[in-house]
Amino acid sequence: MSALSKLASQPSGIWMRGLDRLLKSEVAATLTAPHGVERFIEQWNPLWSVDQVKARIVGVQRPTEDAVVLRLRPNRHWTGFRAGQYVRVGVEVDGVRLMRCYSLSEAPGSADGCLEIAVRRQGRVSNWLFERAQIGQVLMLSQADGDFVLPEIESPLLLIAGGSGITPVLSLLRSLLSRHRSEPVALLYYVRNREQGLFVQELQRIAELRPQWTIRIVETRTGTASRHFEDAQLRALGDEFAQATTYVCGPAALIDAVELAMREQGRAERLRYERFVAAIKPAAAPGSANGDLIFSRSERYVANDGRSLLDQAEAAGLRPDAGCRMGICHSCLCRKTSGRVRDLRNGTLSDEGEQDIQLCVSAAVGDVTLDL
């Protein structure tokens, strides 16, 4: 009896564990060389994997002219999530694997076991998903991550969102509904107009289901008066939310404005935010960069021009793994064997010795050698 036949005669749980061991073995690696086990088994079913999370698209909606909502059914490697968390979604664009972070809008424990993300077209991955996503396609996923999650102890909650930033906030609201929590809840959702807002109809339905909640959809480009966020809008919610745990997700300008208002009101410690746009600072003034970059494995070197290490590696003809390009997904993690780098988000300088760094948010300070 063959190894696969013996496995197939076992109960399903034992069978799957045995198959995993077989697929991870040196024998499997040898038999599937040079392409590898993953490439071999995905020919049978693109959703199969040795240990990688993948998901099949089972629903596609385009509620606005620039957004798509995808419903995803993950494979058996998915370990679950908490309301408000995000995943990294990977696609291949022109032969290059790219990843981007998207918040989950579904609440945990959905009846069909599916996940949901809303994608506003901006950037290569988002544009690809908006234009090409179809039912039946398989996407690469990471496990869920992030701490934009509900507190364990019930207390007043203030949720603030702008544009597609409603996605993790909707996950929180859906979770609150399903868990029948009773704390006071207020939502301020900023959109250009209701037609371009995401999930507006569902928010209106939630308002009907929970009339004790305060749900306000603020149209920022309706009429002549500006209706963007102001700290007075926090005060107008009343004393009940004066010390509320506050969540904000949306454009950087909205997050910065809320953070400033919370700090001025002495409430900064109660603020949680989800920010998928890194505040990247210039590495050096034009013409002031110095030193050489040495890519030891590729046996190449270039004069440092001050840009991120990822940009310079790509300009030198290398193709390191990369995803979000803003320091979130860690796809571009690389070993620095010598030299110092500056973190472009906060200006922090690294040590001289060996360490793992993120290429997309690191710039060389003098000579730097990378294991690339």
RAWO-V59969 format. One record per residue. RES is the residue in one letter. PHI is phi as a letter, one per 20 degrees, with the letter a starting at -180 (999 if undefined). OMEGA is omega in whole degrees, -180 to 180 (999 if undefined). Layout:
res->RES phi->PHI omega->OMEGA
res->RES phi->PHI omega->OMEGA
//
This chain:
res->M phi->999 omega->-179
res->S phi->f omega->180
res->A phi->f omega->-180
res->L phi->f omega->179
res->S phi->f omega->177
res->K phi->f omega->179
res->L phi->f omega->-176
res->A phi->f omega->-180
res->S phi->e omega->-178
res->Q phi->e omega->173
res->P phi->g omega->-170
res->S phi->g omega->-179
res->G phi->f omega->179
res->I phi->f omega->-179
res->W phi->f omega->-179
res->M phi->f omega->179
res->R phi->f omega->178
res->G phi->f omega->178
res->L phi->f omega->178
res->D phi->g omega->180
res->R phi->f omega->-179
res->L phi->f omega->-177
res->L phi->f omega->180
res->K phi->e omega->-175
res->S phi->f omega->177
res->E phi->f omega->179
res->V phi->f omega->180
res->A phi->f omega->179
res->A phi->f omega->-180
res->T phi->f omega->-177
res->L phi->f omega->-176
res->T phi->d omega->177
res->A phi->f omega->3
res->P phi->e omega->-172
res->H phi->e omega->177
res->G phi->n omega->-175
res->V phi->f omega->-176
res->E phi->g omega->-179
res->R phi->f omega->-178
res->F phi->f omega->-174
res->I phi->f omega->180
res->E phi->f omega->173
res->Q phi->f omega->179
res->W phi->e omega->179
res->N phi->b omega->-176
res->P phi->f omega->179
res->L phi->e omega->-180
res->W phi->f omega->177
res->S phi->a omega->176
res->V phi->f omega->-178
res->D phi->b omega->-176
res->Q phi->e omega->176
res->V phi->f omega->173
res->K phi->c omega->180
res->A phi->b omega->177
res->R phi->e omega->176
res->I phi->f omega->-180
res->V phi->d omega->178
res->G phi->b omega->179
res->V phi->c omega->175
res->Q phi->c omega->176
res->R phi->c omega->-173
res->P phi->f omega->178
res->T phi->c omega->-177
res->E phi->f omega->-178
res->D phi->c omega->-178
res->A phi->b omega->176
res->V phi->c omega->177
res->V phi->d omega->-177
res->L phi->d omega->173
res->R phi->d omega->-170
res->L phi->c omega->174
res->R phi->d omega->-176
res->P phi->f omega->176
res->N phi->e omega->-171
res->R phi->f omega->-179
res->H phi->e omega->179
res->W phi->f omega->-176
res->T phi->d omega->176
res->G phi->o omega->-177
res->F phi->b omega->173
res->R phi->d omega->180
res->A phi->g omega->179
res->G phi->n omega->-178
res->Q phi->e omega->-179
res->Y phi->c omega->173
res->V phi->c omega->172
res->R phi->e omega->-178
res->V phi->d omega->-178
res->G phi->d omega->174
res->V phi->c omega->174
res->E phi->d omega->180
res->V phi->c omega->-179
res->D phi->l omega->177
res->G phi->m omega->-180
res->V phi->d omega->178
res->R phi->e omega->180
res->L phi->c omega->179
res->M phi->c omega->177
res->R phi->b omega->-178
res->C phi->e omega->176
res->Y phi->c omega->176
res->S phi->f omega->176
res->L phi->e omega->179
res->S phi->e omega->180
res->E phi->f omega->171
res->A phi->e omega->178
res->P phi->g omega->175
res->G phi->m omega->179
res->S phi->f omega->-174
res->A phi->g omega->-178
res->D phi->e omega->179
res->G phi->m omega->-176
res->C phi->e omega->175
res->L phi->d omega->178
res->E phi->b omega->173
res->I phi->c omega->174
res->A phi->d omega->-174
res->V phi->c omega->172
res->R phi->e omega->-173
res->R phi->f omega->177
res->Q phi->a omega->-178
res->G phi->o omega->-170
res->R phi->f omega->-178
res->V phi->f omega->-179
res->S phi->f omega->178
res->N phi->f omega->179
res->W phi->f omega->-179
res->L phi->f omega->-179
res->F phi->f omega->-173
res->E phi->e omega->-168
res->R phi->d omega->-177
res->A phi->f omega->179
res->Q phi->c omega->175
res->I phi->f omega->-180
res->G phi->o omega->178
res->Q phi->f omega->180
res->V phi->d omega->179
res->L phi->d omega->172
res->M phi->e omega->-180
res->L phi->c omega->166
res->S phi->e omega->167
res->Q phi->f omega->-179
res->A phi->f omega->-179
res->D phi->b omega->175
res->G phi->o omega->-179
res->D phi->d omega->177
res->F phi->e omega->-170
res->V phi->c omega->-177
res->L phi->f omega->174
res->P phi->f omega->-180
res->E phi->f omega->-178
res->I phi->e omega->-179
res->E phi->f omega->177
res->S phi->b omega->180
res->P phi->g omega->-177
res->L phi->c omega->174
res->L phi->d omega->-178
res->L phi->d omega->-179
res->I phi->c omega->-178
res->A phi->b omega->175
res->G phi->c omega->178
res->G phi->l omega->-179
res->S phi->f omega->174
res->G phi->f omega->177
res->I phi->f omega->-172
res->T phi->g omega->180
res->P phi->f omega->179
res->V phi->f omega->177
res->L phi->f omega->176
res->S phi->f omega->178
res->L phi->f omega->-179
res->L phi->f omega->179
res->R phi->f omega->179
res->S phi->f omega->177
res->L phi->f omega->178
res->L phi->f omega->-175
res->S phi->f omega->-178
res->R phi->e omega->177
res->H phi->l omega->175
res->R phi->f omega->-168
res->S phi->d omega->-178
res->E phi->f omega->176
res->P phi->f omega->-178
res->V phi->c omega->173
res->A phi->c omega->178
res->L phi->c omega->169
res->L phi->d omega->-178
res->Y phi->d omega->-176
res->Y phi->e omega->179
res->V phi->c omega->176
res->R phi->f omega->172
res->N phi->b omega->-175
res->R phi->f omega->-180
res->E phi->f omega->-179
res->Q phi->e omega->179
res->G phi->f omega->179
res->L phi->e omega->174
res->F phi->m omega->-178
res->V phi->f omega->-180
res->Q phi->f omega->178
res->E phi->f omega->177
res->L phi->f omega->177
res->Q phi->f omega->177
res->R phi->f omega->178
res->I phi->f omega->178
res->A phi->f omega->178
res->E phi->f omega->180
res->L phi->f omega->-178
res->R phi->c omega->-178
res->P phi->f omega->178
res->Q phi->f omega->176
res->W phi->e omega->175
res->T phi->d omega->-180
res->I phi->c omega->-177
res->R phi->c omega->175
res->I phi->d omega->-174
res->V phi->d omega->178
res->E phi->e omega->-173
res->T phi->e omega->-177
res->R phi->c omega->176
res->T phi->d omega->-177
res->G phi->n omega->-175
res->T phi->e omega->-177
res->A phi->e omega->175
res->S phi->f omega->-179
res->R phi->c omega->177
res->H phi->f omega->-176
res->F phi->f omega->172
res->E phi->c omega->-177
res->D phi->f omega->178
res->A phi->f omega->179
res->Q phi->f omega->174
res->L phi->f omega->-178
res->R phi->f omega->-177
res->A phi->f omega->179
res->L phi->f omega->176
res->G phi->n omega->-176
res->D phi->f omega->-177
res->E phi->g omega->-178
res->F phi->d omega->-178
res->A phi->f omega->180
res->Q phi->c omega->-177
res->A phi->f omega->168
res->T phi->f omega->-170
res->T phi->d omega->178
res->Y phi->d omega->177
res->V phi->c omega->177
res->C phi->b omega->-179
res->G phi->q omega->180
res->P phi->g omega->-178
res->A phi->g omega->-179
res->A phi->f omega->178
res->L phi->f omega->-180
res->I phi->f omega->180
res->D phi->f omega->-179
res->A phi->f omega->179
res->V phi->f omega->180
res->E phi->f omega->179
res->L phi->f omega->-180
res->A phi->f omega->180
res->M phi->f omega->180
res->R phi->f omega->-180
res->E phi->f omega->178
res->Q phi->e omega->178
res->G phi->m omega->-176
res->R phi->c omega->-173
res->A phi->g omega->-178
res->E phi->f omega->-180
res->R phi->e omega->-176
res->L phi->e omega->172
res->R phi->c omega->180
res->Y phi->b omega->176
res->E phi->d omega->-177
res->R phi->c omega->-180
res->F phi->d omega->175
res->V phi->c omega->-178
res->A phi->f omega->176
res->A phi->e omega->-176
res->I phi->e omega->179
res->K phi->d omega->177
res->P phi->g omega->-179
res->A phi->f omega->-177
res->A phi->a omega->176
res->A phi->f omega->180
res->P phi->g omega->177
res->G phi->n omega->-177
res->S phi->e omega->179
res->A phi->f omega->179
res->N phi->b omega->178
res->G phi->n omega->-180
res->D phi->c omega->171
res->L phi->d omega->180
res->I phi->d omega->176
res->F phi->e omega->-165
res->S phi->f omega->-178
res->R phi->f omega->-179
res->S phi->e omega->-180
res->E phi->l omega->177
res->R phi->c omega->172
res->Y phi->b omega->180
res->V phi->c omega->175
res->A phi->f omega->-180
res->N phi->f omega->179
res->D phi->d omega->175
res->G phi->n omega->179
res->R phi->f omega->178
res->S phi->f omega->179
res->L phi->f omega->178
res->L phi->f omega->180
res->D phi->f omega->-178
res->Q phi->f omega->177
res->A phi->f omega->179
res->E phi->f omega->178
res->A phi->f omega->179
res->A phi->e omega->177
res->G phi->n omega->179
res->L phi->e omega->-180
res->R phi->c omega->178
res->P phi->f omega->175
res->D phi->g omega->179
res->A phi->b omega->-180
res->G phi->c omega->-172
res->C phi->f omega->-178
res->R phi->m omega->178
res->M phi->b omega->174
res->G phi->n omega->-177
res->I phi->d omega->-168
res->C phi->e omega->178
res->H phi->m omega->178
res->S phi->f omega->-174
res->C phi->e omega->-180
res->L phi->g omega->-175
res->C phi->b omega->179
res->R phi->e omega->171
res->K phi->e omega->-177
res->T phi->e omega->174
res->S phi->a omega->178
res->G phi->n omega->-179
res->R phi->d omega->177
res->V phi->c omega->177
res->R phi->d omega->175
res->D phi->f omega->-175
res->L phi->f omega->179
res->R phi->e omega->-174
res->N phi->c omega->177
res->G phi->n omega->-178
res->T phi->f omega->178
res->L phi->e omega->179
res->S phi->e omega->171
res->D phi->f omega->180
res->E phi->f omega->-171
res->G phi->e omega->-178
res->E phi->f omega->174
res->Q phi->a omega->176
res->D phi->e omega->-180
res->I phi->c omega->174
res->Q phi->e omega->-175
res->L phi->f omega->-172
res->C phi->f omega->-178
res->V phi->c omega->179
res->S phi->c omega->176
res->A phi->c omega->-177
res->A phi->f omega->171
res->V phi->d omega->-174
res->G phi->n omega->-178
res->D phi->f omega->178
res->V phi->c omega->176
res->T phi->d omega->-178
res->L phi->c omega->176
res->D phi->e omega->-173
res->L phi->b omega->999
//
